[in-house]
Amino acid sequence: MRIASENKIRRSAVWVVSVPLTVVFLIAGAMKLLGKAAGMFEHWGYAVWFSYAVGAVEVVSAALLLIPKAASLGGAAFDDRPRFLALEANHGSERH
């Protein structure tokens, strides 16, 4: 009985964290898909279409966070390290 109770608490805690994060990521992705962030992407030197692509990835990844077997894949899309490496590769030469 005790193990079942602990598992239920653990699952509840995961949902309490996952749902608000999913909502935040969905909103961020939707703003990009609606073109609200296109100006920022242009300012950073990227094409406008890239804003839409990032928004689509964010929305799909957010949805994956709600599927237990796919949550780690959805969360991996929000890891900033690959994005920072791409930004550095793209804009690193501008610093000189």
C-alpha positions in Angstrom: 0.0 0.0 0.0 2.7 2.4 0.9 4.5 2.0 -2.4 1.3 2.6 -4.3 0.7 5.8 -2.3 4.2 7.1 -3.0 3.9 6.4 -6.7 0.6 8.3 -6.8 2.2 11.3 -5.0 5.2 11.2 -7.4 2.9 11.1 -10.4 0.8 14.0 -9.0 4.0 16.0 -8.5 5.1 15.4 -12.0 1.8 16.7 -13.4 1.8 19.7 -11.1 5.1 20.7 -12.6 4.5 19.5 -16.2 1.2 21.3 -16.8 2.2 24.9 -16.0 5.5 24.4 -17.9 3.6 23.1 -20.9 1.3 26.1 -20.8 4.2 28.5 -20.7 6.0 26.8 -23.6 2.7 26.7 -25.6 2.3 30.4 -25.2 5.9 31.1 -26.1 5.6 28.9 -29.2 2.2 30.4 -30.2 3.6 33.9 -30.0 6.3 32.9 -32.4 3.9 31.1 -34.7 1.7 34.2 -34.8 4.6 36.4 -35.8 4.9 38.3 -32.6 8.6 37.5 -32.3 9.6 38.0 -35.9 11.0 41.4 -35.3 13.3 40.0 -32.6 14.6 37.3 -34.9 15.3 39.9 -37.6 17.1 42.1 -35.1 19.3 39.1 -34.2 20.1 38.6 -37.9 17.8 35.6 -38.6 15.3 35.2 -41.4 11.6 35.7 -40.3 10.8 32.1 -41.3 13.1 30.9 -38.5 10.8 32.4 -35.9 8.0 30.3 -37.2 10.2 27.2 -37.3 11.2 27.7 -33.7 7.6 28.3 -32.7 6.5 25.1 -34.3 9.2 23.1 -32.5 8.2 24.7 -29.2 4.6 23.9 -29.6 5.2 20.3 -30.6 7.7 19.9 -27.8 5.3 21.4 -25.3 2.7 18.9 -26.3 5.2 16.1 -25.9 5.7 17.1 -22.3 2.2 15.9 -21.5 2.9 12.4 -23.0 4.8 10.4 -20.3 6.7 8.2 -22.7 7.7 11.3 -24.9 8.2 13.8 -22.1 12.0 13.5 -22.2 12.0 14.1 -26.0 9.8 17.2 -25.5 12.0 18.5 -22.7 15.2 18.0 -24.8 13.9 20.5 -27.3 14.0 23.2 -24.6 17.7 22.5 -23.8 19.4 25.8 -24.7 22.9 24.5 -25.2 22.5 23.6 -28.9 20.8 27.0 -29.6 23.7 28.8 -27.8 26.2 26.9 -29.8 24.4 27.7 -33.1 24.2 31.4 -32.1 27.9 31.4 -31.3 28.8 29.8 -34.6 26.6 32.2 -36.5 27.5 35.5 -34.7 30.9 34.7 -33.2 32.8 36.2 -36.1 30.9 39.6 -35.7 32.7 40.3 -32.4 36.1 40.9 -34.1 
